Amino acid sequence: MGKIILADNMDVLPGLQSSCIDLIYIDPPFNTGKAQKRTQLKTIRDEDNGDRVGFGGKKYRTVKLGSRAFDDRFDDFLGFIEPRLVEARRLLAKTGSLFLHIDHREVHYCKILLDEIFGRECFMNEIIWAYDYGGRSKKKWSAKHDNILWYVKDPKNYTFNFDEMDRIPYMAPGLVGEQKAKRGKTPTDVWWHTIVPTRGKEKTGYPTQKPLGILNRIIKVHSRPKDTLMDFFAGSGTLGEAAARLDRDFILIDNHPEAVLIMATRLAFAKPECVNFSPKPPDKSKK
């Protein structure tokens, strides 16, 4: 069964039982120093007042539906994320894994922090999610990848379902023979995958939505059916959809009401429990 919780994650995580989560994936704010915003548009056929020309010379009028945004600025990002990562380790089951999805601005600092919390021996991989979209800088090499750090609770005993790994095409299939070419090869730590297409069926309109393909790969290899998965920066709920479709339970936490509404709508097929979590007020009788 799935659960969606509207709350600050640090109001919820300390109250959960230790070692109760089999896989944690989090995609926290990247500390870009600016607001993340996405404007939703739609086009309507309008030959008289159209402001853009489409296929066959037909005119369309652009209508702004609204925009979604959140502030991505932290004076002390590591101070913000550290207690949450400490809780993540406590919550992981003995065979569990943590995937921290971040980018080049903070990944080096997060790696050092996670080494301290989990131990360097618990670091397994830095996965590079490479994509190709948007503009190109004329002042530096254009950044077209995210970083995903994989840590385990126990480096001698963790879930890794090699046979569940999706296969990818060989770049030179003629060199490996027909049988191998048909089967494909297993991915490395560099994952080429497009972003969520602007007009794709996955699109929810959430500013930093991640593609199902990335989460599907992580979930199939690093968890088992009926396992409990968690994302406590849940955003658009991609982990929840992937988990539900792969027969896993999930807990999604986010403190933005709009994000929770998007998740509830997106995951209606899974009938998740939706909780508006209110922390208990401090007991004023205790000094």
C-alpha beads as a LAMMPS data file, in Angstrom:
LAMMPS data file: protein, C-alpha beads

287 atoms
286 bonds

1 atom types
1 bond types

-500.0 500.0 xlo xhi
-500.0 500.0 ylo yhi
-500.0 500.0 zlo zhi

Masses

1 110.0

Atoms # bond

1 1 1 0.000 0.000 0.000
2 1 1 1.246 3.490 -0.755
3 1 1 1.192 6.569 1.438
4 1 1 1.513 10.272 0.582
5 1 1 2.319 12.619 3.464
6 1 1 2.083 16.410 3.432
7 1 1 4.711 17.499 5.952
8 1 1 8.226 18.706 6.550
9 1 1 10.198 15.473 6.318
10 1 1 12.012 16.153 9.597
11 1 1 8.657 16.195 11.375
12 1 1 8.007 12.640 10.129
13 1 1 11.297 10.758 9.766
14 1 1 12.373 10.692 13.457
15 1 1 9.075 9.062 14.407
16 1 1 9.446 6.102 12.031
17 1 1 10.761 2.726 13.157
18 1 1 14.432 1.998 12.457
19 1 1 15.343 -0.365 9.604
20 1 1 11.843 -0.230 8.107
21 1 1 12.670 0.975 4.561
22 1 1 14.251 -1.201 1.871
23 1 1 15.182 1.548 -0.581
24 1 1 15.403 5.316 -0.266
25 1 1 15.710 7.572 -3.285
26 1 1 15.784 11.326 -2.747
27 1 1 16.029 14.183 -5.189
28 1 1 16.465 17.194 -2.891
29 1 1 16.716 20.798 -4.068
30 1 1 20.060 21.195 -5.852
31 1 1 20.892 24.556 -4.249
32 1 1 21.067 26.279 -7.620
33 1 1 20.597 29.690 -6.016
34 1 1 17.477 30.486 -8.011
35 1 1 13.797 29.676 -8.122
36 1 1 12.870 26.580 -10.121
37 1 1 9.896 27.458 -12.279
38 1 1 7.921 25.846 -15.074
39 1 1 5.205 27.649 -17.015
40 1 1 2.417 25.507 -18.442
41 1 1 1.149 26.444 -21.866
42 1 1 -1.335 25.067 -24.338
43 1 1 -2.091 26.058 -27.911
44 1 1 -5.532 26.592 -29.452
45 1 1 -6.236 26.715 -33.177
46 1 1 -6.928 30.387 -33.992
47 1 1 -6.475 31.642 -37.549
48 1 1 -7.412 35.238 -36.638
49 1 1 -5.392 35.842 -33.451
50 1 1 -2.775 33.100 -33.551
51 1 1 0.680 34.069 -32.273
52 1 1 2.532 31.039 -33.660
53 1 1 2.466 29.032 -36.872
54 1 1 2.305 25.251 -36.791
55 1 1 2.201 22.375 -39.235
56 1 1 0.800 23.243 -42.646
57 1 1 0.909 26.970 -41.943
58 1 1 -2.016 26.804 -39.513
59 1 1 -2.079 29.455 -36.783
60 1 1 -2.366 28.753 -33.064
61 1 1 -2.907 30.976 -30.048
62 1 1 -0.817 30.354 -26.896
63 1 1 -2.690 30.223 -23.602
64 1 1 -0.808 30.348 -20.297
65 1 1 -2.331 27.878 -17.847
66 1 1 -0.182 28.849 -14.892
67 1 1 3.199 28.149 -13.389
68 1 1 4.731 26.091 -10.620
69 1 1 7.827 27.113 -8.706
70 1 1 9.831 26.524 -5.563
71 1 1 12.769 28.358 -4.076
72 1 1 16.074 26.521 -4.487
73 1 1 18.339 28.608 -2.272
74 1 1 20.112 27.518 0.920
75 1 1 22.672 29.455 2.918
76 1 1 23.806 26.169 4.474
77 1 1 22.817 23.289 2.216
78 1 1 24.885 20.683 4.071
79 1 1 23.435 21.812 7.395
80 1 1 19.988 21.334 5.860
81 1 1 20.601 17.918 4.319
82 1 1 22.782 16.279 7.008
83 1 1 20.097 15.439 9.608
84 1 1 17.926 14.037 6.834
85 1 1 20.721 11.774 5.606
86 1 1 21.365 10.612 9.173
87 1 1 17.695 9.646 9.431
88 1 1 17.870 7.932 6.047
89 1 1 20.643 5.629 7.249
90 1 1 18.733 4.801 10.443
91 1 1 15.599 3.962 8.486
92 1 1 17.273 1.676 5.947
93 1 1 16.843 -2.069 6.324
94 1 1 20.000 -4.172 6.666
95 1 1 20.056 -4.900 2.930
96 1 1 18.861 -1.416 1.962
97 1 1 20.281 1.256 -0.332
98 1 1 20.204 5.036 -0.471
99 1 1 20.279 6.911 -3.776
100 1 1 20.970 10.628 -3.511
101 1 1 20.197 12.466 -6.750
102 1 1 22.116 15.734 -6.920
103 1 1 24.138 17.777 -9.419
104 1 1 27.643 19.157 -9.861
105 1 1 27.118 22.098 -7.487
106 1 1 26.873 19.989 -4.322
107 1 1 27.823 16.408 -5.214
108 1 1 31.427 16.621 -3.948
109 1 1 30.367 17.994 -0.566
110 1 1 27.536 15.454 -0.290
111 1 1 29.951 12.605 -1.047
112 1 1 32.201 13.629 1.858
113 1 1 29.177 14.023 4.135
114 1 1 27.780 10.608 3.193
115 1 1 31.188 8.998 3.718
116 1 1 31.052 10.298 7.282
117 1 1 27.483 9.148 7.898
118 1 1 27.571 5.734 6.183
119 1 1 31.320 5.029 6.073
120 1 1 33.450 5.117 2.926
121 1 1 33.172 1.356 2.588
122 1 1 29.417 1.763 2.057
123 1 1 29.845 3.884 -1.062
124 1 1 29.105 1.723 -4.117
125 1 1 28.793 3.950 -7.179
126 1 1 28.473 7.447 -8.535
127 1 1 25.967 7.126 -11.370
128 1 1 26.016 9.761 -14.073
129 1 1 22.650 10.464 -15.657
130 1 1 23.524 12.077 -18.982
131 1 1 20.973 13.863 -21.157
132 1 1 21.050 16.334 -24.007
133 1 1 18.602 19.213 -24.146
134 1 1 18.457 22.976 -23.783
135 1 1 20.956 25.652 -24.700
136 1 1 24.729 25.656 -24.913
137 1 1 27.072 27.918 -22.976
138 1 1 29.626 30.025 -24.848
139 1 1 31.733 30.510 -21.706
140 1 1 32.232 26.939 -20.421
141 1 1 31.452 23.293 -21.122
142 1 1 27.670 22.951 -20.945
143 1 1 26.469 20.870 -17.996
144 1 1 24.285 18.031 -19.280
145 1 1 24.274 15.478 -16.484
146 1 1 23.131 14.814 -12.921
147 1 1 24.938 12.760 -10.270
148 1 1 23.353 9.914 -8.304
149 1 1 25.305 8.635 -5.291
150 1 1 24.585 5.046 -4.217
151 1 1 25.294 3.974 -0.627
152 1 1 24.343 0.758 1.161
153 1 1 23.688 -0.021 4.809
154 1 1 25.931 -3.094 4.696
155 1 1 28.525 -3.467 1.895
156 1 1 28.597 -7.243 2.437
157 1 1 24.839 -7.763 2.230
158 1 1 22.712 -5.598 -0.027
159 1 1 20.018 -6.045 -2.678
160 1 1 21.334 -6.133 -6.240
161 1 1 19.165 -8.064 -8.701
162 1 1 21.523 -8.327 -11.668
163 1 1 19.052 -10.354 -13.747
164 1 1 16.444 -7.594 -13.400
165 1 1 18.742 -5.075 -15.088
166 1 1 17.375 -3.727 -18.364
167 1 1 19.583 -4.252 -21.407
168 1 1 20.775 -1.552 -23.783
169 1 1 21.849 -1.832 -27.443
170 1 1 25.466 -2.361 -28.452
171 1 1 26.892 0.636 -30.294
172 1 1 28.532 -1.718 -32.820
173 1 1 26.246 -4.792 -32.862
174 1 1 28.032 -6.242 -35.861
175 1 1 31.176 -6.778 -33.790
176 1 1 29.582 -8.922 -31.065
177 1 1 27.533 -11.421 -33.047
178 1 1 23.809 -11.829 -33.589
179 1 1 23.014 -13.518 -30.272
180 1 1 24.735 -10.899 -28.105
181 1 1 23.375 -8.055 -30.203
182 1 1 19.832 -9.374 -29.770
183 1 1 20.248 -9.712 -25.989
184 1 1 21.925 -6.322 -25.560
185 1 1 24.425 -5.345 -22.886
186 1 1 24.028 -4.263 -19.288
187 1 1 24.368 -0.558 -18.440
188 1 1 27.444 0.913 -16.765
189 1 1 27.525 3.769 -14.265
190 1 1 26.765 6.229 -17.083
191 1 1 23.061 6.248 -17.944
192 1 1 21.959 7.965 -21.136
193 1 1 18.282 8.819 -20.785
194 1 1 16.208 11.696 -22.046
195 1 1 14.450 14.093 -19.692
196 1 1 10.670 13.899 -19.369
197 1 1 9.435 15.018 -22.819
198 1 1 7.591 18.335 -22.789
199 1 1 4.534 16.801 -24.438
200 1 1 5.026 13.278 -23.104
201 1 1 2.420 11.282 -21.196
202 1 1 4.591 11.356 -18.068
203 1 1 4.562 15.135 -17.826
204 1 1 2.885 16.498 -14.691
205 1 1 4.061 20.110 -14.936
206 1 1 6.206 19.823 -11.792
207 1 1 9.423 21.859 -12.264
208 1 1 12.011 19.159 -11.503
209 1 1 10.173 15.971 -12.470
210 1 1 12.481 13.007 -13.122
211 1 1 11.771 10.316 -15.765
212 1 1 10.207 6.987 -14.885
213 1 1 12.957 5.150 -16.778
214 1 1 15.598 6.207 -14.239
215 1 1 13.497 5.172 -11.233
216 1 1 12.383 1.923 -12.861
217 1 1 16.002 0.851 -13.294
218 1 1 16.909 1.665 -9.685
219 1 1 13.829 -0.013 -8.224
220 1 1 14.037 -3.241 -10.243
221 1 1 17.710 -3.824 -9.415
222 1 1 17.821 -2.596 -5.805
223 1 1 14.525 -3.816 -4.335
224 1 1 12.115 -6.731 -4.477
225 1 1 8.322 -6.983 -4.873
226 1 1 6.464 -5.971 -1.688
227 1 1 9.483 -4.022 -0.395
228 1 1 8.846 -0.569 1.091
229 1 1 10.402 2.359 -0.763
230 1 1 10.641 5.985 0.310
231 1 1 11.226 9.414 -1.199
232 1 1 11.051 12.222 1.365
233 1 1 11.588 14.975 -1.223
234 1 1 8.890 13.408 -3.346
235 1 1 8.014 16.291 -5.706
236 1 1 5.908 14.921 -8.565
237 1 1 5.903 11.368 -7.138
238 1 1 7.921 9.553 -9.805
239 1 1 9.256 7.044 -7.274
240 1 1 5.701 6.334 -6.151
241 1 1 4.443 5.612 -9.662
242 1 1 7.422 3.394 -10.483
243 1 1 7.055 1.554 -7.171
244 1 1 3.320 0.985 -7.566
245 1 1 3.673 -0.338 -11.108
246 1 1 6.464 -2.679 -9.988
247 1 1 4.473 -4.075 -7.023
248 1 1 6.334 -2.218 -4.268
249 1 1 4.934 -0.251 -1.341
250 1 1 5.917 3.400 -1.063
251 1 1 6.013 6.353 1.312
252 1 1 6.192 9.804 -0.264
253 1 1 6.755 12.956 1.788
254 1 1 6.705 16.568 0.609
255 1 1 5.918 19.862 2.314
256 1 1 4.431 21.555 -0.765
257 1 1 0.624 21.161 -0.968
258 1 1 0.780 21.519 -4.745
259 1 1 3.259 18.646 -5.014
260 1 1 1.024 16.451 -2.868
261 1 1 -1.968 17.277 -5.068
262 1 1 0.014 16.319 -8.176
263 1 1 1.099 13.047 -6.555
264 1 1 -2.409 12.180 -5.400
265 1 1 -3.761 12.756 -8.908
266 1 1 -0.925 10.897 -10.602
267 1 1 -1.170 7.916 -8.251
268 1 1 -4.944 7.666 -8.054
269 1 1 -4.722 4.255 -9.760
270 1 1 -2.768 2.942 -6.751
271 1 1 -5.257 4.343 -4.188
272 1 1 -2.619 5.636 -1.753
273 1 1 -3.404 6.815 1.746
274 1 1 -3.044 10.609 1.896
275 1 1 -2.026 12.124 5.233
276 1 1 -1.849 15.770 6.280
277 1 1 0.720 15.418 9.045
278 1 1 0.647 17.929 11.876
279 1 1 3.495 17.645 14.419
280 1 1 2.511 17.610 18.048
281 1 1 2.967 20.993 19.723
282 1 1 5.671 21.111 22.407
283 1 1 4.573 20.188 25.894
284 1 1 4.711 23.494 27.776
285 1 1 4.288 21.712 31.098
286 1 1 7.824 20.288 30.758
287 1 1 10.732 22.610 31.349

Bonds

1 1 1 2
2 1 2 3
3 1 3 4
4 1 4 5
5 1 5 6
6 1 6 7
7 1 7 8
8 1 8 9
9 1 9 10
10 1 10 11
11 1 11 12
12 1 12 13
13 1 13 14
14 1 14 15
15 1 15 16
16 1 16 17
17 1 17 18
18 1 18 19
19 1 19 20
20 1 20 21
21 1 21 22
22 1 22 23
23 1 23 24
24 1 24 25
25 1 25 26
26 1 26 27
27 1 27 28
28 1 28 29
29 1 29 30
30 1 30 31
31 1 31 32
32 1 32 33
33 1 33 34
34 1 34 35
35 1 35 36
36 1 36 37
37 1 37 38
38 1 38 39
39 1 39 40
40 1 40 41
41 1 41 42
42 1 42 43
43 1 43 44
44 1 44 45
45 1 45 46
46 1 46 47
47 1 47 48
48 1 48 49
49 1 49 50
50 1 50 51
51 1 51 52
52 1 52 53
53 1 53 54
54 1 54 55
55 1 55 56
56 1 56 57
57 1 57 58
58 1 58 59
59 1 59 60
60 1 60 61
61 1 61 62
62 1 62 63
63 1 63 64
64 1 64 65
65 1 65 66
66 1 66 67
67 1 67 68
68 1 68 69
69 1 69 70
70 1 70 71
71 1 71 72
72 1 72 73
73 1 73 74
74 1 74 75
75 1 75 76
76 1 76 77
77 1 77 78
78 1 78 79
79 1 79 80
80 1 80 81
81 1 81 82
82 1 82 83
83 1 83 84
84 1 84 85
85 1 85 86
86 1 86 87
87 1 87 88
88 1 88 89
89 1 89 90
90 1 90 91
91 1 91 92
92 1 92 93
93 1 93 94
94 1 94 95
95 1 95 96
96 1 96 97
97 1 97 98
98 1 98 99
99 1 99 100
100 1 100 101
101 1 101 102
102 1 102 103
103 1 103 104
104 1 104 105
105 1 105 106
106 1 106 107
107 1 107 108
108 1 108 109
109 1 109 110
110 1 110 111
111 1 111 112
112 1 112 113
113 1 113 114
114 1 114 115
115 1 115 116
116 1 116 117
117 1 117 118
118 1 118 119
119 1 119 120
120 1 120 121
121 1 121 122
122 1 122 123
123 1 123 124
124 1 124 125
125 1 125 126
126 1 126 127
127 1 127 128
128 1 128 129
129 1 129 130
130 1 130 131
131 1 131 132
132 1 132 133
133 1 133 134
134 1 134 135
135 1 135 136
136 1 136 137
137 1 137 138
138 1 138 139
139 1 139 140
140 1 140 141
141 1 141 142
142 1 142 143
143 1 143 144
144 1 144 145
145 1 145 146
146 1 146 147
147 1 147 148
148 1 148 149
149 1 149 150
150 1 150 151
151 1 151 152
152 1 152 153
153 1 153 154
154 1 154 155
155 1 155 156
156 1 156 157
157 1 157 158
158 1 158 159
159 1 159 160
160 1 160 161
161 1 161 162
162 1 162 163
163 1 163 164
164 1 164 165
165 1 165 166
166 1 166 167
167 1 167 168
168 1 168 169
169 1 169 170
170 1 170 171
171 1 171 172
172 1 172 173
173 1 173 174
174 1 174 175
175 1 175 176
176 1 176 177
177 1 177 178
178 1 178 179
179 1 179 180
180 1 180 181
181 1 181 182
182 1 182 183
183 1 183 184
184 1 184 185
185 1 185 186
186 1 186 187
187 1 187 188
188 1 188 189
189 1 189 190
190 1 190 191
191 1 191 192
192 1 192 193
193 1 193 194
194 1 194 195
195 1 195 196
196 1 196 197
197 1 197 198
198 1 198 199
199 1 199 200
200 1 200 201
201 1 201 202
202 1 202 203
203 1 203 204
204 1 204 205
205 1 205 206
206 1 206 207
207 1 207 208
208 1 208 209
209 1 209 210
210 1 210 211
211 1 211 212
212 1 212 213
213 1 213 214
214 1 214 215
215 1 215 216
216 1 216 217
217 1 217 218
218 1 218 219
219 1 219 220
220 1 220 221
221 1 221 222
222 1 222 223
223 1 223 224
224 1 224 225
225 1 225 226
226 1 226 227
227 1 227 228
228 1 228 229
229 1 229 230
230 1 230 231
231 1 231 232
232 1 232 233
233 1 233 234
234 1 234 235
235 1 235 236
236 1 236 237
237 1 237 238
238 1 238 239
239 1 239 240
240 1 240 241
241 1 241 242
242 1 242 243
243 1 243 244
244 1 244 245
245 1 245 246
246 1 246 247
247 1 247 248
248 1 248 249
249 1 249 250
250 1 250 251
251 1 251 252
252 1 252 253
253 1 253 254
254 1 254 255
255 1 255 256
256 1 256 257
257 1 257 258
258 1 258 259
259 1 259 260
260 1 260 261
261 1 261 262
262 1 262 263
263 1 263 264
264 1 264 265
265 1 265 266
266 1 266 267
267 1 267 268
268 1 268 269
269 1 269 270
270 1 270 271
271 1 271 272
272 1 272 273
273 1 273 274
274 1 274 275
275 1 275 276
276 1 276 277
277 1 277 278
278 1 278 279
279 1 279 280
280 1 280 281
281 1 281 282
282 1 282 283
283 1 283 284
284 1 284 285
285 1 285 286
286 1 286 287
